[in-house]
Amino acid sequence: MDYRVIDDIMQLYSLMLDDIARARDYIYLETYKFANDVMGVRFRDAVTRKAKAGVKVKILIDSWGRGPVSESFFSEMIGYGGEVKFFEKIKINTDIFTRGHRRDHRKILVIDDTISYIGSANITGYNLNWRELCLRMEGPLALSFKKVFLENFEAFNQYFITRKATFTRKIRQGSFEIIRDVPSIQFQRLRKRYTQLIRQAATSVVIETPYFLPGFVLRKAMMDASKRGVSVKVIMPKHSDVGMVDLLRNKYLGLLHDAGINLLFYMPHNLHAKLLMIDGEIFSISSANFDFRSFRYLYEIALIGTEPDILAQLNEHVAETIRNSQEIDYLEWKRRPLIQKIFEWVLLPFRHFF
């Protein structure tokens, strides 16, 4: 196996396009966003060329995340036999505040039974200055991700996905586990697994996330870990691309700071990485944010493992992120304006929807 952790988005896109250009059998891509911009067009044209050459191309895109992209955007590729599906159209009805939030947020690319990618990055030029986190794998894990993609592609339609229990089963391969999550109050596999990992942490917990709104159980697990002497670090962007989340998360920061949790703000631009590391020995790279919405309403996917080569690269990634971060100014947090505190309380009942 060959593993490569990538946090520079331009480097990631370059590697993905090179791998697509070398594809001989198939290209399977599942993503939340696929934009009609310079980057989306580059990827569209790349897979179209491969479809023309006889390579099987299947693409699954979320209907909300796709923006203006439609089947017509891929018409030439489809004409050569490529397939595109858009997951669940948004409908204006009485269930829009629950059903409408059930989005396919997964991000995976699989090529020729040999190469697979998982991580945080969409296919769009919107995020070219963001700090992402993706893992490129060359080896047999591609077969597991191929299975995941094909099950998703066949099951997802414009209405809903059935057999939730089937589509949340863990896939194990060697020291790795692939966890799939679906919208559910009952299952929430990722939230439960992350809670378990944090509870068993002996020395350290590191979380990178663009949107930080953990529920009560996760907050308690983090605070309990800190109280028993575990170093708990949470790294988030100072300013994400969703201002409402930034405003609402502030409500929890004082409580977590008082419990001894080290809260850091990434300063240069948006930190979009989704990472959990436990004791420097276990990692999770995923599509899921550390918030209510990802764990309850979104279709997510995570790779959890203990591979030393990946952990070494992730340690370098985290160290670089921390070098560009600042600890929370607790006094500044306490002095935040009254109107901000009021908005935090007003938004609190809607925390599941951001």
C-alpha positions as MATLAB code, in Angstrom:
seq = 'MDYRVIDDIMQLYSLMLDDIARARDYIYLETYKFANDVMGVRFRDAVTRKAKAGVKVKILIDSWGRGPVSESFFSEMIGYGGEVKFFEKIKINTDIFTRGHRRDHRKILVIDDTISYIGSANITGYNLNWRELCLRMEGPLALSFKKVFLENFEAFNQYFITRKATFTRKIRQGSFEIIRDVPSIQFQRLRKRYTQLIRQAATSVVIETPYFLPGFVLRKAMMDASKRGVSVKVIMPKHSDVGMVDLLRNKYLGLLHDAGINLLFYMPHNLHAKLLMIDGEIFSISSANFDFRSFRYLYEIALIGTEPDILAQLNEHVAETIRNSQEIDYLEWKRRPLIQKIFEWVLLPFRHFF';
ca = [
       0.000    0.000    0.000;
       1.052    3.562   -0.700;
      -0.516    6.412    1.275;
      -0.339   10.136    0.751;
      -1.931   12.760    3.009;
      -2.743   15.920    1.041;
      -3.865   19.234    2.525;
      -3.010   21.570   -0.365;
      -6.048   21.692   -2.636;
      -4.182   22.484   -5.854;
      -1.817   19.582   -5.265;
      -4.827   17.361   -4.583;
      -6.632   18.353   -7.766;
      -3.445   17.845   -9.787;
      -2.988   14.315   -8.409;
      -6.639   13.432   -8.983;
      -6.559   14.672  -12.577;
      -3.330   12.745  -13.254;
      -4.900    9.565  -11.866;
      -8.045   10.127  -13.929;
      -5.924   10.592  -17.057;
      -4.300    7.188  -16.430;
      -7.563    5.325  -15.794;
      -8.053    2.238  -17.973;
     -11.161    0.527  -16.590;
     -13.374    2.811  -14.493;
     -13.676    6.130  -12.630;
     -16.192    6.352   -9.768;
     -16.679    9.748   -8.124;
     -19.044   10.693   -5.305;
     -19.059   14.287   -4.090;
     -21.228   16.862   -2.380;
     -20.297   19.751   -4.694;
     -19.342   19.724   -8.363;
     -19.294   23.319   -9.564;
     -19.691   24.793  -13.023;
     -16.484   26.778  -12.732;
     -12.924   26.492  -13.973;
     -12.154   23.513  -11.738;
     -15.431   21.730  -12.332;
     -14.978   22.123  -16.084;
     -11.453   20.673  -15.885;
     -12.734   17.576  -14.111;
     -15.760   17.303  -16.408;
     -13.549   17.462  -19.484;
     -11.084   14.941  -17.997;
     -13.747   12.294  -17.321;
     -15.365   13.004  -20.689;
     -12.106   12.167  -22.452;
     -11.900    8.899  -20.546;
     -15.519    8.018  -21.321;
     -14.764    8.641  -24.991;
     -11.829    6.214  -24.680;
     -14.131    3.511  -23.310;
     -13.509    3.921  -19.575;
     -16.594    3.426  -17.381;
     -17.477    6.690  -15.631;
     -20.058    6.961  -12.852;
     -20.590   10.185  -10.897;
     -22.876   10.754   -7.903;
     -23.490   14.378   -6.869;
     -25.767   15.810   -4.219;
     -28.638   17.845   -5.689;
     -28.206   20.659   -3.175;
     -24.433   20.822   -3.484;
     -24.388   20.694   -7.264;
     -25.420   24.345   -7.627;
     -26.132   25.106  -11.312;
     -24.682   21.801  -12.587;
     -27.215   19.509  -14.319;
     -27.185   16.574  -16.721;
     -26.680   18.988  -19.600;
     -23.319   19.983  -18.098;
     -22.232   16.345  -18.589;
     -24.077   15.771  -21.866;
     -20.980   14.916  -23.917;
     -19.748   12.461  -21.294;
     -23.189   10.864  -21.083;
     -23.190   10.574  -24.866;
     -20.058    8.411  -24.577;
     -21.720    6.135  -22.014;
     -20.867    7.915  -18.758;
     -23.488    8.053  -16.006;
     -24.432   10.857  -13.630;
     -26.889   10.758  -10.733;
     -28.042   13.627   -8.556;
     -29.081   12.656   -5.059;
     -32.513   13.717   -3.826;
     -33.892   16.962   -5.174;
     -34.904   19.623   -2.669;
     -38.678   19.900   -2.406;
     -40.619   22.696   -0.759;
     -42.972   20.857    1.587;
     -43.802   20.456    5.261;
     -40.732   18.265    5.771;
     -38.175   20.689    4.325;
     -36.494   21.289    7.704;
     -35.701   17.576    8.111;
     -35.984   15.784    4.782;
     -34.380   18.663    2.907;
     -31.294   18.433    5.118;
     -30.657   14.772    4.309;
     -27.807   15.401    1.914;
     -25.117   13.149    0.409;
     -22.010   14.745    1.916;
     -19.579   11.908    1.092;
     -16.459   12.556   -0.976;
     -14.687    9.575   -2.529;
     -12.925    8.816   -5.805;
     -12.066    5.267   -6.923;
     -10.043    4.352  -10.016;
      -9.274    0.933  -11.519;
      -9.342   -1.211   -8.331;
      -6.015    0.369   -7.342;
      -6.441    4.049   -6.374;
      -8.899    5.620   -3.942;
      -9.345    8.985   -2.276;
     -11.310   10.016    0.796;
     -11.481   13.328    2.602;
     -12.931   16.808    2.808;
     -12.568   18.335   -0.654;
     -15.326   18.990   -3.178;
     -14.838   19.571   -6.907;
     -15.001   23.343   -7.116;
     -12.836   26.400   -7.527;
     -14.577   28.001   -4.549;
     -12.145   26.454   -2.068;
      -8.787   26.986   -3.769;
      -7.287   28.784   -0.751;
      -8.780   26.463    1.896;
      -6.827   23.990    3.992;
      -8.322   20.585    3.216;
      -7.441   17.046    4.254;
      -7.593   14.090    1.874;
      -5.921   10.708    1.750;
      -4.779    9.101   -1.497;
      -4.425    5.318   -1.240;
      -2.875    2.984   -3.763;
      -3.659   -0.656   -3.034;
      -6.462   -3.061   -2.078;
      -8.523   -0.540   -0.079;
      -9.769    0.643   -3.468;
     -11.851   -2.536   -3.698;
     -13.666   -1.660   -0.470;
     -14.356    1.885   -1.636;
     -15.513    0.506   -4.985;
     -18.072   -1.619   -3.117;
     -19.208    1.380   -1.088;
     -19.594    3.571   -4.161;
     -21.520    1.011   -6.212;
     -23.924    0.331   -3.331;
     -24.487    4.071   -2.982;
     -24.872    4.614   -6.715;
     -27.463    1.872   -7.088;
     -29.382    2.746   -3.904;
     -29.481    6.532   -4.142;
     -32.256    7.990   -6.240;
     -34.251   11.164   -6.408;
     -36.397   10.074   -3.483;
     -34.519    8.346   -0.658;
     -32.226    5.491    0.310;
     -33.711    2.319    1.760;
     -32.276   -0.395    4.028;
     -30.445    1.972    6.369;
     -29.057   -0.885    8.430;
     -27.347   -2.361    5.369;
     -25.827    0.946    4.363;
     -24.368    1.666    7.784;
     -22.542   -1.637    8.229;
     -18.826   -1.342    8.914;
     -16.383   -2.592    6.303;
     -13.124   -3.916    7.743;
      -9.910   -4.492    5.821;
      -6.772   -5.240    7.787;
      -6.278   -2.499   10.381;
      -8.784   -0.206    8.653;
     -12.500    0.264    9.109;
     -14.792    2.180    6.800;
     -17.816    3.629    8.570;
     -20.827    4.772    6.590;
     -23.461    6.985    8.148;
     -26.992    7.814    7.024;
     -29.529   10.343    8.354;
     -30.856    8.795   11.532;
     -31.516    9.422   15.194;
     -31.161    5.682   15.810;
     -27.868    4.877   14.055;
     -25.437    7.845   14.019;
     -22.526    5.426   13.654;
     -19.875    8.120   13.416;
     -21.024   10.037   16.493;
     -21.115    6.838   18.517;
     -17.714    5.668   17.258;
     -16.109    9.063   17.902;
     -17.588    9.135   21.405;
     -16.160    5.671   22.054;
     -12.713    6.684   20.787;
     -12.629    9.868   22.884;
     -13.728    7.958   25.986;
     -10.881    5.477   25.564;
      -8.213    8.150   24.911;
      -5.287    7.904   27.336;
      -3.019   10.802   26.322;
      -4.394   13.004   23.534;
      -7.381   13.923   21.370;
      -6.978   16.174   18.320;
      -9.970   17.405   16.325;
      -9.830   19.464   13.138;
     -13.175   20.637   11.827;
     -14.541   23.631    9.914;
     -17.841   23.595   11.834;
     -17.750   22.792   15.535;
     -21.148   22.148   17.141;
     -20.794   18.936   19.149;
     -23.866   17.559   20.929;
     -24.080   16.971   24.675;
     -22.690   13.415   24.625;
     -19.608   14.401   22.612;
     -19.044   17.538   24.686;
     -19.196   15.493   27.877;
     -16.805   12.880   26.472;
     -14.321   15.632   25.591;
     -14.617   17.329   28.982;
     -14.332   14.030   30.846;
     -11.195   13.199   28.852;
      -9.661   16.560   29.771;
     -10.509   16.070   33.451;
      -8.646   12.748   33.542;
      -5.516   14.382   32.140;
      -5.926   13.820   28.398;
      -4.731   16.682   26.185;
      -7.770   17.678   24.102;
      -7.206   20.073   21.184;
      -9.893   21.407   18.864;
      -8.723   23.349   15.794;
     -11.311   25.285   13.794;
     -11.178   28.258   11.435;
     -11.386   31.713   12.980;
     -13.847   32.519   10.201;
     -15.444   29.651    8.278;
     -17.596   30.071    5.178;
     -20.770   29.691    7.302;
     -21.018   32.682    9.615;
     -24.080   31.346   11.460;
     -22.092   28.321   12.630;
     -19.254   30.559   13.834;
     -21.758   32.602   15.817;
     -23.536   29.618   17.358;
     -20.368   27.677   18.250;
     -19.217   30.575   20.440;
     -21.870   29.639   22.980;
     -20.000   26.428   23.823;
     -16.436   27.713   23.831;
     -16.332   29.066   27.384;
     -17.692   25.841   28.856;
     -15.109   23.772   26.987;
     -12.271   26.179   27.804;
     -13.159   26.004   31.502;
     -12.953   22.201   31.272;
      -9.319   22.485   30.118;
      -9.888   21.888   26.412;
      -7.377   23.697   24.164;
      -9.353   25.652   21.564;
      -7.401   27.001   18.578;
      -8.440   29.178   15.661;
      -6.809   28.603   12.268;
      -6.045   32.108   11.026;
      -4.976   32.280    7.325;
      -8.327   31.281    5.747;
     -10.905   28.508    6.013;
      -9.835   25.224    7.587;
     -12.019   22.583    5.921;
     -10.198   19.446    7.164;
     -12.175   16.776    9.042;
      -9.805   14.851   11.304;
      -9.899   12.998   14.618;
      -6.707   11.592   16.180;
      -6.563    9.588   19.392;
      -3.314    9.115   21.391;
      -1.297    9.586   18.191;
      -2.215    5.974   17.371;
      -5.699    6.081   15.807;
      -6.952    8.423   13.098;
     -10.222    9.153   11.358;
     -10.255   10.981    8.024;
     -13.791   11.655    6.891;
     -16.317   13.816    5.098;
     -18.108   14.599    8.381;
     -17.985   17.848   10.277;
     -17.974   17.761   14.085;
     -21.544   19.003   14.381;
     -25.184   18.034   14.872;
     -26.029   18.223   11.180;
     -23.349   15.843    9.915;
     -24.065   13.215   12.544;
     -27.868   13.364   12.316;
     -28.856   14.429    8.804;
     -26.063   13.712    6.322;
     -24.769   10.703    4.423;
     -21.136   10.592    5.529;
     -18.138    8.276    5.282;
     -14.996    7.862    7.391;
     -11.805    5.829    7.241;
     -10.485    4.875   10.686;
      -7.117    3.193   11.084;
      -3.776    2.813   12.835;
      -1.376    2.757    9.857;
       1.950    4.281   11.061;
       2.793    5.869    7.692;
      -0.527    7.747    7.634;
      -0.174    8.772   11.284;
       3.307   10.191   10.664;
       2.004   12.336    7.809;
      -1.011   13.428    9.856;
       1.269   14.524   12.689;
       3.094   16.798   10.244;
      -0.240   18.093    8.938;
      -1.502   18.899   12.458;
       1.780   20.548   13.448;
       1.564   22.842   10.411;
      -2.066   23.662   11.170;
      -1.189   24.560   14.769;
       1.702   26.768   13.632;
      -0.877   28.850   11.767;
      -3.404   28.922   14.610;
      -3.992   30.995   17.733;
      -5.483   29.956   21.042;
      -8.853   31.386   21.970;
      -8.685   34.701   23.801;
     -10.869   33.786   26.766;
     -11.208   37.353   28.052;
     -12.261   38.515   24.597;
     -14.816   35.698   24.496;
     -16.252   36.773   27.860;
     -16.486   40.385   26.669;
     -18.345   39.547   23.446;
     -21.297   41.909   22.824;
     -24.679   41.258   24.414;
     -26.342   41.189   20.986;
     -24.038   38.319   20.018;
     -25.047   36.357   23.109;
     -28.708   36.950   22.287;
     -28.217   35.629   18.759;
     -26.475   32.553   20.166;
     -29.548   31.768   22.260;
     -31.954   32.539   19.403;
     -30.081   30.219   17.030;
     -29.668   27.408   19.564;
     -32.952   25.574   18.727;
     -31.865   25.476   15.054;
     -28.373   24.054   15.699;
     -29.240   20.821   13.835;
     -29.742   22.687   10.541;
     -26.442   24.612   10.141;
];
